[in-house]
Amino acid sequence: MSGMLNLSRNLGLITGASVMGAGFALGAATASSMAARPEAVAAGMQLTFVVAAVLIVGALVITFVSYTIVRRTIQPDRQ
């Protein structure tokens, strides 16, 4: 069980870091962040935070749905 938890944590970390980096590069529209203008860096950071917010909302939705399913499974309807 702990092995699966560690695997999912590592996959999330690697995927999140690569998605954030790709989002920044896309938003900044440059290959080198060192040579980017401040406006480009700001645009890259804005896109990065939007992607992070979308991922957080997605994780919250998945958590809420799975919690609801488990709760219904454990506690049958009382009448």
PyMOL Python script that loads the backbone (N, CA, C, O; Angstrom):
from pymol import cmd

cmd.read_pdbstr("""\
ATOM      1  N   MET A   1       0.810  -1.186   0.000  1.00  0.00           N
ATOM      2  CA  MET A   1       0.000   0.000   0.000  1.00  0.00           C
ATOM      3  C   MET A   1       0.862   1.262   0.000  1.00  0.00           C
ATOM      4  O   MET A   1       0.585   2.205  -0.741  1.00  0.00           O
ATOM      5  N   SER A   2       1.896   1.280   0.822  1.00  0.00           N
ATOM      6  CA  SER A   2       2.742   2.472   0.870  1.00  0.00           C
ATOM      7  C   SER A   2       3.518   2.646  -0.431  1.00  0.00           C
ATOM      8  O   SER A   2       3.850   3.767  -0.815  1.00  0.00           O
ATOM      9  N   GLY A   3       3.806   1.543  -1.106  1.00  0.00           N
ATOM     10  CA  GLY A   3       4.487   1.644  -2.392  1.00  0.00           C
ATOM     11  C   GLY A   3       3.629   2.344  -3.439  1.00  0.00           C
ATOM     12  O   GLY A   3       4.131   3.141  -4.231  1.00  0.00           O
ATOM     13  N   MET A   4       2.334   2.040  -3.437  1.00  0.00           N
ATOM     14  CA  MET A   4       1.419   2.707  -4.377  1.00  0.00           C
ATOM     15  C   MET A   4       1.274   4.191  -4.042  1.00  0.00           C
ATOM     16  O   MET A   4       1.193   5.031  -4.938  1.00  0.00           O
ATOM     17  N   LEU A   5       1.242   4.509  -2.746  1.00  0.00           N
ATOM     18  CA  LEU A   5       1.162   5.910  -2.335  1.00  0.00           C
ATOM     19  C   LEU A   5       2.403   6.670  -2.785  1.00  0.00           C
ATOM     20  O   LEU A   5       2.293   7.779  -3.306  1.00  0.00           O
ATOM     21  N   ASN A   6       3.573   6.088  -2.590  1.00  0.00           N
ATOM     22  CA  ASN A   6       4.812   6.736  -3.018  1.00  0.00           C
ATOM     23  C   ASN A   6       4.873   6.876  -4.532  1.00  0.00           C
ATOM     24  O   ASN A   6       5.327   7.899  -5.046  1.00  0.00           O
ATOM     25  N   LEU A   7       4.416   5.848  -5.250  1.00  0.00           N
ATOM     26  CA  LEU A   7       4.406   5.922  -6.709  1.00  0.00           C
ATOM     27  C   LEU A   7       3.498   7.046  -7.187  1.00  0.00           C
ATOM     28  O   LEU A   7       3.887   7.830  -8.053  1.00  0.00           O
ATOM     29  N   SER A   8       2.295   7.134  -6.633  1.00  0.00           N
ATOM     30  CA  SER A   8       1.373   8.183  -7.059  1.00  0.00           C
ATOM     31  C   SER A   8       1.900   9.559  -6.693  1.00  0.00           C
ATOM     32  O   SER A   8       1.724  10.507  -7.458  1.00  0.00           O
ATOM     33  N   ARG A   9       2.537   9.690  -5.547  1.00  0.00           N
ATOM     34  CA  ARG A   9       3.121  10.968  -5.148  1.00  0.00           C
ATOM     35  C   ARG A   9       4.240  11.380  -6.107  1.00  0.00           C
ATOM     36  O   ARG A   9       4.303  12.536  -6.526  1.00  0.00           O
ATOM     37  N   ASN A  10       5.112  10.450  -6.450  1.00  0.00           N
ATOM     38  CA  ASN A  10       6.217  10.768  -7.360  1.00  0.00           C
ATOM     39  C   ASN A  10       5.720  11.086  -8.768  1.00  0.00           C
ATOM     40  O   ASN A  10       6.219  12.007  -9.414  1.00  0.00           O
ATOM     41  N   LEU A  11       4.736  10.320  -9.241  1.00  0.00           N
ATOM     42  CA  LEU A  11       4.183  10.613 -10.568  1.00  0.00           C
ATOM     43  C   LEU A  11       3.517  11.981 -10.595  1.00  0.00           C
ATOM     44  O   LEU A  11       3.641  12.710 -11.579  1.00  0.00           O
ATOM     45  N   GLY A  12       2.816  12.335  -9.532  1.00  0.00           N
ATOM     46  CA  GLY A  12       2.202  13.651  -9.456  1.00  0.00           C
ATOM     47  C   GLY A  12       3.235  14.763  -9.435  1.00  0.00           C
ATOM     48  O   GLY A  12       3.057  15.796 -10.080  1.00  0.00           O
ATOM     49  N   LEU A  13       4.304  14.555  -8.700  1.00  0.00           N
ATOM     50  CA  LEU A  13       5.369  15.555  -8.626  1.00  0.00           C
ATOM     51  C   LEU A  13       6.036  15.754  -9.984  1.00  0.00           C
ATOM     52  O   LEU A  13       6.240  16.887 -10.419  1.00  0.00           O
ATOM     53  N   ILE A  14       6.370  14.667 -10.643  1.00  0.00           N
ATOM     54  CA  ILE A  14       7.044  14.754 -11.938  1.00  0.00           C
ATOM     55  C   ILE A  14       6.122  15.359 -12.988  1.00  0.00           C
ATOM     56  O   ILE A  14       6.535  16.227 -13.757  1.00  0.00           O
ATOM     57  N   THR A  15       4.878  14.905 -13.020  1.00  0.00           N
ATOM     58  CA  THR A  15       3.921  15.420 -13.991  1.00  0.00           C
ATOM     59  C   THR A  15       3.630  16.891 -13.736  1.00  0.00           C
ATOM     60  O   THR A  15       3.595  17.690 -14.672  1.00  0.00           O
ATOM     61  N   GLY A  16       3.421  17.252 -12.482  1.00  0.00           N
ATOM     62  CA  GLY A  16       3.135  18.644 -12.151  1.00  0.00           C
ATOM     63  C   GLY A  16       4.276  19.573 -12.509  1.00  0.00           C
ATOM     64  O   GLY A  16       4.054  20.653 -13.056  1.00  0.00           O
ATOM     65  N   ALA A  17       5.498  19.160 -12.204  1.00  0.00           N
ATOM     66  CA  ALA A  17       6.652  20.003 -12.520  1.00  0.00           C
ATOM     67  C   ALA A  17       6.813  20.188 -14.023  1.00  0.00           C
ATOM     68  O   ALA A  17       7.129  21.285 -14.484  1.00  0.00           O
ATOM     69  N   SER A  18       6.599  19.127 -14.787  1.00  0.00           N
ATOM     70  CA  SER A  18       6.750  19.248 -16.236  1.00  0.00           C
ATOM     71  C   SER A  18       5.619  20.068 -16.849  1.00  0.00           C
ATOM     72  O   SER A  18       5.852  20.840 -17.779  1.00  0.00           O
ATOM     73  N   VAL A  19       4.397  19.911 -16.341  1.00  0.00           N
ATOM     74  CA  VAL A  19       3.282  20.702 -16.858  1.00  0.00           C
ATOM     75  C   VAL A  19       3.478  22.186 -16.526  1.00  0.00           C
ATOM     76  O   VAL A  19       3.208  23.050 -17.361  1.00  0.00           O
ATOM     77  N   MET A  20       3.943  22.478 -15.316  1.00  0.00           N
ATOM     78  CA  MET A  20       4.181  23.874 -14.931  1.00  0.00           C
ATOM     79  C   MET A  20       5.297  24.490 -15.775  1.00  0.00           C
ATOM     80  O   MET A  20       5.194  25.638 -16.207  1.00  0.00           O
ATOM     81  N   GLY A  21       6.345  23.733 -16.003  1.00  0.00           N
ATOM     82  CA  GLY A  21       7.440  24.244 -16.842  1.00  0.00           C
ATOM     83  C   GLY A  21       7.006  24.479 -18.277  1.00  0.00           C
ATOM     84  O   GLY A  21       7.369  25.483 -18.889  1.00  0.00           O
ATOM     85  N   ALA A  22       6.228  23.547 -18.809  1.00  0.00           N
ATOM     86  CA  ALA A  22       5.730  23.713 -20.175  1.00  0.00           C
ATOM     87  C   ALA A  22       4.751  24.880 -20.258  1.00  0.00           C
ATOM     88  O   ALA A  22       4.755  25.625 -21.238  1.00  0.00           O
ATOM     89  N   GLY A  23       3.921  25.040 -19.244  1.00  0.00           N
ATOM     90  CA  GLY A  23       2.992  26.166 -19.224  1.00  0.00           C
ATOM     91  C   GLY A  23       3.724  27.494 -19.164  1.00  0.00           C
ATOM     92  O   GLY A  23       3.342  28.447 -19.842  1.00  0.00           O
ATOM     93  N   PHE A  24       4.772  27.562 -18.358  1.00  0.00           N
ATOM     94  CA  PHE A  24       5.558  28.790 -18.291  1.00  0.00           C
ATOM     95  C   PHE A  24       6.219  29.105 -19.624  1.00  0.00           C
ATOM     96  O   PHE A  24       6.194  30.247 -20.084  1.00  0.00           O
ATOM     97  N   ALA A  25       6.813  28.084 -20.246  1.00  0.00           N
ATOM     98  CA  ALA A  25       7.472  28.298 -21.536  1.00  0.00           C
ATOM     99  C   ALA A  25       6.471  28.725 -22.600  1.00  0.00           C
ATOM    100  O   ALA A  25       6.773  29.574 -23.439  1.00  0.00           O
ATOM    101  N   LEU A  26       5.285  28.138 -22.566  1.00  0.00           N
ATOM    102  CA  LEU A  26       4.247  28.521 -23.523  1.00  0.00           C
ATOM    103  C   LEU A  26       3.773  29.949 -23.279  1.00  0.00           C
ATOM    104  O   LEU A  26       3.622  30.728 -24.221  1.00  0.00           O
ATOM    105  N   GLY A  27       3.540  30.290 -22.023  1.00  0.00           N
ATOM    106  CA  GLY A  27       3.070  31.639 -21.705  1.00  0.00           C
ATOM    107  C   GLY A  27       4.115  32.709 -21.953  1.00  0.00           C
ATOM    108  O   GLY A  27       3.781  33.813 -22.381  1.00  0.00           O
ATOM    109  N   ALA A  28       5.368  32.398 -21.692  1.00  0.00           N
ATOM    110  CA  ALA A  28       6.444  33.368 -21.915  1.00  0.00           C
ATOM    111  C   ALA A  28       6.812  33.476 -23.380  1.00  0.00           C
ATOM    112  O   ALA A  28       7.409  34.468 -23.800  1.00  0.00           O
ATOM    113  N   ALA A  29       6.464  32.468 -24.160  1.00  0.00           N
ATOM    114  CA  ALA A  29       6.723  32.439 -25.603  1.00  0.00           C
ATOM    115  C   ALA A  29       8.195  32.673 -25.931  1.00  0.00           C
ATOM    116  O   ALA A  29       8.532  33.407 -26.861  1.00  0.00           O
ATOM    117  N   THR A  30       9.064  32.034 -25.148  1.00  0.00           N
ATOM    118  CA  THR A  30      10.493  32.134 -25.413  1.00  0.00           C
ATOM    119  C   THR A  30      11.171  30.835 -24.997  1.00  0.00           C
ATOM    120  O   THR A  30      10.676  30.116 -24.129  1.00  0.00           O
ATOM    121  N   ALA A  31      12.289  30.545 -25.613  1.00  0.00           N
ATOM    122  CA  ALA A  31      13.014  29.316 -25.299  1.00  0.00           C
ATOM    123  C   ALA A  31      13.903  29.494 -24.065  1.00  0.00           C
ATOM    124  O   ALA A  31      14.202  28.520 -23.375  1.00  0.00           O
ATOM    125  N   SER A  32      14.323  30.719 -23.786  1.00  0.00           N
ATOM    126  CA  SER A  32      15.207  30.986 -22.663  1.00  0.00           C
ATOM    127  C   SER A  32      14.544  31.970 -21.701  1.00  0.00           C
ATOM    128  O   SER A  32      14.231  33.100 -22.076  1.00  0.00           O
ATOM    129  N   SER A  33      14.337  31.540 -20.482  1.00  0.00           N
ATOM    130  CA  SER A  33      13.718  32.441 -19.507  1.00  0.00           C
ATOM    131  C   SER A  33      14.688  33.538 -19.064  1.00  0.00           C
ATOM    132  O   SER A  33      14.264  34.583 -18.570  1.00  0.00           O
ATOM    133  N   MET A  34      15.979  33.301 -19.240  1.00  0.00           N
ATOM    134  CA  MET A  34      16.967  34.318 -18.863  1.00  0.00           C
ATOM    135  C   MET A  34      16.954  35.500 -19.824  1.00  0.00           C
ATOM    136  O   MET A  34      17.269  36.622 -19.428  1.00  0.00           O
ATOM    137  N   ALA A  35      16.595  35.261 -21.081  1.00  0.00           N
ATOM    138  CA  ALA A  35      16.583  36.325 -22.077  1.00  0.00           C
ATOM    139  C   ALA A  35      15.194  36.913 -22.280  1.00  0.00           C
ATOM    140  O   ALA A  35      15.011  37.790 -23.124  1.00  0.00           O
ATOM    141  N   ALA A  36      14.225  36.444 -21.524  1.00  0.00           N
ATOM    142  CA  ALA A  36      12.843  36.897 -21.705  1.00  0.00           C
ATOM    143  C   ALA A  36      12.652  38.283 -21.105  1.00  0.00           C
ATOM    144  O   ALA A  36      13.289  38.646 -20.116  1.00  0.00           O
ATOM    145  N   ARG A  37      11.774  39.035 -21.717  1.00  0.00           N
ATOM    146  CA  ARG A  37      11.424  40.359 -21.208  1.00  0.00           C
ATOM    147  C   ARG A  37      10.535  40.181 -19.972  1.00  0.00           C
ATOM    148  O   ARG A  37       9.890  39.143 -19.828  1.00  0.00           O
ATOM    149  N   PRO A  38      10.490  41.160 -19.094  1.00  0.00           N
ATOM    150  CA  PRO A  38       9.663  41.046 -17.886  1.00  0.00           C
ATOM    151  C   PRO A  38       8.185  40.786 -18.187  1.00  0.00           C
ATOM    152  O   PRO A  38       7.515  40.072 -17.441  1.00  0.00           O
ATOM    153  N   GLU A  39       7.681  41.361 -19.270  1.00  0.00           N
ATOM    154  CA  GLU A  39       6.282  41.134 -19.638  1.00  0.00           C
ATOM    155  C   GLU A  39       6.048  39.673 -20.007  1.00  0.00           C
ATOM    156  O   GLU A  39       5.005  39.103 -19.686  1.00  0.00           O
ATOM    157  N   ALA A  40       7.015  39.078 -20.676  1.00  0.00           N
ATOM    158  CA  ALA A  40       6.901  37.674 -21.070  1.00  0.00           C
ATOM    159  C   ALA A  40       6.960  36.768 -19.840  1.00  0.00           C
ATOM    160  O   ALA A  40       6.236  35.776 -19.758  1.00  0.00           O
ATOM    161  N   VAL A  41       7.824  37.113 -18.890  1.00  0.00           N
ATOM    162  CA  VAL A  41       7.914  36.325 -17.660  1.00  0.00           C
ATOM    163  C   VAL A  41       6.599  36.425 -16.886  1.00  0.00           C
ATOM    164  O   VAL A  41       6.119  35.428 -16.346  1.00  0.00           O
ATOM    165  N   ALA A  42       6.020  37.623 -16.831  1.00  0.00           N
ATOM    166  CA  ALA A  42       4.738  37.804 -16.140  1.00  0.00           C
ATOM    167  C   ALA A  42       3.641  36.993 -16.815  1.00  0.00           C
ATOM    168  O   ALA A  42       2.817  36.380 -16.135  1.00  0.00           O
ATOM    169  N   ALA A  43       3.621  36.983 -18.136  1.00  0.00           N
ATOM    170  CA  ALA A  43       2.618  36.197 -18.855  1.00  0.00           C
ATOM    171  C   ALA A  43       2.819  34.708 -18.603  1.00  0.00           C
ATOM    172  O   ALA A  43       1.844  33.972 -18.449  1.00  0.00           O
ATOM    173  N   GLY A  44       4.052  34.259 -18.558  1.00  0.00           N
ATOM    174  CA  GLY A  44       4.339  32.859 -18.268  1.00  0.00           C
ATOM    175  C   GLY A  44       3.908  32.474 -16.866  1.00  0.00           C
ATOM    176  O   GLY A  44       3.363  31.391 -16.652  1.00  0.00           O
ATOM    177  N   MET A  45       4.151  33.360 -15.911  1.00  0.00           N
ATOM    178  CA  MET A  45       3.733  33.078 -14.537  1.00  0.00           C
ATOM    179  C   MET A  45       2.217  33.063 -14.414  1.00  0.00           C
ATOM    180  O   MET A  45       1.668  32.237 -13.685  1.00  0.00           O
ATOM    181  N   GLN A  46       1.535  33.958 -15.109  1.00  0.00           N
ATOM    182  CA  GLN A  46       0.071  33.975 -15.071  1.00  0.00           C
ATOM    183  C   GLN A  46      -0.500  32.659 -15.602  1.00  0.00           C
ATOM    184  O   GLN A  46      -1.408  32.082 -15.004  1.00  0.00           O
ATOM    185  N   LEU A  47       0.036  32.197 -16.717  1.00  0.00           N
ATOM    186  CA  LEU A  47      -0.436  30.927 -17.271  1.00  0.00           C
ATOM    187  C   LEU A  47      -0.127  29.774 -16.330  1.00  0.00           C
ATOM    188  O   LEU A  47      -0.939  28.862 -16.179  1.00  0.00           O
ATOM    189  N   THR A  48       1.037  29.806 -15.698  1.00  0.00           N
ATOM    190  CA  THR A  48       1.411  28.762 -14.757  1.00  0.00           C
ATOM    191  C   THR A  48       0.435  28.702 -13.584  1.00  0.00           C
ATOM    192  O   THR A  48       0.033  27.618 -13.161  1.00  0.00           O
ATOM    193  N   PHE A  49       0.058  29.861 -13.064  1.00  0.00           N
ATOM    194  CA  PHE A  49      -0.885  29.883 -11.941  1.00  0.00           C
ATOM    195  C   PHE A  49      -2.286  29.466 -12.368  1.00  0.00           C
ATOM    196  O   PHE A  49      -3.010  28.854 -11.582  1.00  0.00           O
ATOM    197  N   VAL A  50      -2.680  29.784 -13.589  1.00  0.00           N
ATOM    198  CA  VAL A  50      -3.981  29.332 -14.083  1.00  0.00           C
ATOM    199  C   VAL A  50      -3.998  27.805 -14.199  1.00  0.00           C
ATOM    200  O   VAL A  50      -4.970  27.161 -13.805  1.00  0.00           O
ATOM    201  N   VAL A  51      -2.935  27.239 -14.731  1.00  0.00           N
ATOM    202  CA  VAL A  51      -2.850  25.782 -14.846  1.00  0.00           C
ATOM    203  C   VAL A  51      -2.877  25.142 -13.456  1.00  0.00           C
ATOM    204  O   VAL A  51      -3.542  24.127 -13.251  1.00  0.00           O
ATOM    205  N   ALA A  52      -2.154  25.735 -12.503  1.00  0.00           N
ATOM    206  CA  ALA A  52      -2.152  25.205 -11.136  1.00  0.00           C
ATOM    207  C   ALA A  52      -3.548  25.267 -10.527  1.00  0.00           C
ATOM    208  O   ALA A  52      -3.978  24.327  -9.858  1.00  0.00           O
ATOM    209  N   ALA A  53      -4.248  26.360 -10.754  1.00  0.00           N
ATOM    210  CA  ALA A  53      -5.606  26.492 -10.208  1.00  0.00           C
ATOM    211  C   ALA A  53      -6.545  25.449 -10.818  1.00  0.00           C
ATOM    212  O   ALA A  53      -7.375  24.874 -10.114  1.00  0.00           O
ATOM    213  N   VAL A  54      -6.415  25.209 -12.109  1.00  0.00           N
ATOM    214  CA  VAL A  54      -7.250  24.197 -12.768  1.00  0.00           C
ATOM    215  C   VAL A  54      -6.947  22.807 -12.210  1.00  0.00           C
ATOM    216  O   VAL A  54      -7.864  22.019 -11.973  1.00  0.00           O
ATOM    217  N   LEU A  55      -5.685  22.509 -12.002  1.00  0.00           N
ATOM    218  CA  LEU A  55      -5.320  21.208 -11.437  1.00  0.00           C
ATOM    219  C   LEU A  55      -5.839  21.055 -10.008  1.00  0.00           C
ATOM    220  O   LEU A  55      -6.275  19.969  -9.625  1.00  0.00           O
ATOM    221  N   ILE A  56      -5.798  22.124  -9.219  1.00  0.00           N
ATOM    222  CA  ILE A  56      -6.305  22.070  -7.854  1.00  0.00           C
ATOM    223  C   ILE A  56      -7.814  21.833  -7.848  1.00  0.00           C
ATOM    224  O   ILE A  56      -8.317  21.013  -7.080  1.00  0.00           O
ATOM    225  N   VAL A  57      -8.528  22.555  -8.707  1.00  0.00           N
ATOM    226  CA  VAL A  57      -9.981  22.365  -8.784  1.00  0.00           C
ATOM    227  C   VAL A  57     -10.306  20.934  -9.230  1.00  0.00           C
ATOM    228  O   VAL A  57     -11.224  20.309  -8.701  1.00  0.00           O
ATOM    229  N   GLY A  58      -9.557  20.428 -10.193  1.00  0.00           N
ATOM    230  CA  GLY A  58      -9.761  19.043 -10.633  1.00  0.00           C
ATOM    231  C   GLY A  58      -9.523  18.048  -9.510  1.00  0.00           C
ATOM    232  O   GLY A  58     -10.286  17.095  -9.356  1.00  0.00           O
ATOM    233  N   ALA A  59      -8.480  18.257  -8.729  1.00  0.00           N
ATOM    234  CA  ALA A  59      -8.194  17.369  -7.599  1.00  0.00           C
ATOM    235  C   ALA A  59      -9.297  17.449  -6.548  1.00  0.00           C
ATOM    236  O   ALA A  59      -9.676  16.432  -5.967  1.00  0.00           O
ATOM    237  N   LEU A  60      -9.812  18.653  -6.302  1.00  0.00           N
ATOM    238  CA  LEU A  60     -10.908  18.795  -5.337  1.00  0.00           C
ATOM    239  C   LEU A  60     -12.174  18.102  -5.812  1.00  0.00           C
ATOM    240  O   LEU A  60     -12.884  17.494  -5.012  1.00  0.00           O
ATOM    241  N   VAL A  61     -12.465  18.186  -7.105  1.00  0.00           N
ATOM    242  CA  VAL A  61     -13.644  17.512  -7.650  1.00  0.00           C
ATOM    243  C   VAL A  61     -13.495  15.995  -7.520  1.00  0.00           C
ATOM    244  O   VAL A  61     -14.431  15.310  -7.105  1.00  0.00           O
ATOM    245  N   ILE A  62     -12.341  15.481  -7.867  1.00  0.00           N
ATOM    246  CA  ILE A  62     -12.102  14.037  -7.742  1.00  0.00           C
ATOM    247  C   ILE A  62     -12.230  13.595  -6.284  1.00  0.00           C
ATOM    248  O   ILE A  62     -12.816  12.550  -6.000  1.00  0.00           O
ATOM    249  N   THR A  63     -11.683  14.385  -5.364  1.00  0.00           N
ATOM    250  CA  THR A  63     -11.771  14.058  -3.950  1.00  0.00           C
ATOM    251  C   THR A  63     -13.217  14.056  -3.472  1.00  0.00           C
ATOM    252  O   THR A  63     -13.635  13.140  -2.764  1.00  0.00           O
ATOM    253  N   PHE A  64     -13.976  15.065  -3.851  1.00  0.00           N
ATOM    254  CA  PHE A  64     -15.370  15.153  -3.425  1.00  0.00           C
ATOM    255  C   PHE A  64     -16.194  13.996  -3.987  1.00  0.00           C
ATOM    256  O   PHE A  64     -17.003  13.408  -3.269  1.00  0.00           O
ATOM    257  N   VAL A  65     -15.998  13.667  -5.256  1.00  0.00           N
ATOM    258  CA  VAL A  65     -16.751  12.571  -5.869  1.00  0.00           C
ATOM    259  C   VAL A  65     -16.391  11.242  -5.218  1.00  0.00           C
ATOM    260  O   VAL A  65     -17.278  10.446  -4.911  1.00  0.00           O
ATOM    261  N   SER A  66     -15.111  10.993  -5.006  1.00  0.00           N
ATOM    262  CA  SER A  66     -14.719   9.726  -4.396  1.00  0.00           C
ATOM    263  C   SER A  66     -15.200   9.639  -2.947  1.00  0.00           C
ATOM    264  O   SER A  66     -15.595   8.564  -2.497  1.00  0.00           O
ATOM    265  N   TYR A  67     -15.173  10.742  -2.218  1.00  0.00           N
ATOM    266  CA  TYR A  67     -15.687  10.756  -0.845  1.00  0.00           C
ATOM    267  C   TYR A  67     -17.178  10.453  -0.824  1.00  0.00           C
ATOM    268  O   TYR A  67     -17.653   9.705   0.030  1.00  0.00           O
ATOM    269  N   THR A  68     -17.911  11.032  -1.761  1.00  0.00           N
ATOM    270  CA  THR A  68     -19.351  10.796  -1.839  1.00  0.00           C
ATOM    271  C   THR A  68     -19.651   9.338  -2.161  1.00  0.00           C
ATOM    272  O   THR A  68     -20.557   8.747  -1.574  1.00  0.00           O
ATOM    273  N   ILE A  69     -18.907   8.760  -3.076  1.00  0.00           N
ATOM    274  CA  ILE A  69     -19.118   7.356  -3.446  1.00  0.00           C
ATOM    275  C   ILE A  69     -18.818   6.440  -2.263  1.00  0.00           C
ATOM    276  O   ILE A  69     -19.583   5.516  -1.984  1.00  0.00           O
ATOM    277  N   VAL A  70     -17.726   6.685  -1.577  1.00  0.00           N
ATOM    278  CA  VAL A  70     -17.363   5.852  -0.432  1.00  0.00           C
ATOM    279  C   VAL A  70     -18.393   6.006   0.679  1.00  0.00           C
ATOM    280  O   VAL A  70     -18.766   5.022   1.318  1.00  0.00           O
ATOM    281  N   ARG A  71     -18.841   7.195   0.908  1.00  0.00           N
ATOM    282  CA  ARG A  71     -19.827   7.440   1.964  1.00  0.00           C
ATOM    283  C   ARG A  71     -21.141   6.724   1.666  1.00  0.00           C
ATOM    284  O   ARG A  71     -21.760   6.163   2.571  1.00  0.00           O
ATOM    285  N   ARG A  72     -21.568   6.739   0.416  1.00  0.00           N
ATOM    286  CA  ARG A  72     -22.801   6.034   0.045  1.00  0.00           C
ATOM    287  C   ARG A  72     -22.640   4.527   0.148  1.00  0.00           C
ATOM    288  O   ARG A  72     -23.588   3.820   0.489  1.00  0.00           O
ATOM    289  N   THR A  73     -21.438   4.029  -0.147  1.00  0.00           N
ATOM    290  CA  THR A  73     -21.189   2.595  -0.085  1.00  0.00           C
ATOM    291  C   THR A  73     -21.177   2.107   1.354  1.00  0.00           C
ATOM    292  O   THR A  73     -21.709   1.039   1.653  1.00  0.00           O
ATOM    293  N   ILE A  74     -20.576   2.878   2.240  1.00  0.00           N
ATOM    294  CA  ILE A  74     -20.454   2.457   3.630  1.00  0.00           C
ATOM    295  C   ILE A  74     -21.770   2.612   4.387  1.00  0.00           C
ATOM    296  O   ILE A  74     -22.145   1.730   5.159  1.00  0.00           O
ATOM    297  N   GLN A  75     -22.472   3.724   4.174  1.00  0.00           N
ATOM    298  CA  GLN A  75     -23.714   3.976   4.901  1.00  0.00           C
ATOM    299  C   GLN A  75     -24.910   3.838   3.951  1.00  0.00           C
ATOM    300  O   GLN A  75     -25.173   4.739   3.154  1.00  0.00           O
ATOM    301  N   PRO A  76     -25.630   2.725   4.032  1.00  0.00           N
ATOM    302  CA  PRO A  76     -26.799   2.579   3.173  1.00  0.00           C
ATOM    303  C   PRO A  76     -27.878   3.585   3.577  1.00  0.00           C
ATOM    304  O   PRO A  76     -27.894   4.080   4.704  1.00  0.00           O
ATOM    305  N   ASP A  77     -28.761   3.870   2.654  1.00  0.00           N
ATOM    306  CA  ASP A  77     -29.847   4.827   2.897  1.00  0.00           C
ATOM    307  C   ASP A  77     -30.716   4.363   4.049  1.00  0.00           C
ATOM    308  O   ASP A  77     -31.122   3.203   4.122  1.00  0.00           O
ATOM    309  N   ARG A  78     -30.989   5.290   4.940  1.00  0.00           N
ATOM    310  CA  ARG A  78     -31.894   4.994   6.066  1.00  0.00           C
ATOM    311  C   ARG A  78     -33.236   5.622   5.797  1.00  0.00           C
ATOM    312  O   ARG A  78     -33.325   6.760   5.335  1.00  0.00           O
ATOM    313  N   GLN A  79     -34.281   4.874   6.089  1.00  0.00           N
ATOM    314  CA  GLN A  79     -35.626   5.402   5.823  1.00  0.00           C
ATOM    315  C   GLN A  79     -36.449   5.445   7.075  1.00  0.00           C
ATOM    316  O   GLN A  79     -37.607   5.861   7.039  1.00  0.00           O
TER     317      GLN A  79
END
""", "prot")
cmd.dss("prot")
cmd.show_as("cartoon", "prot")
cmd.util.cbc("prot")
cmd.orient("prot")
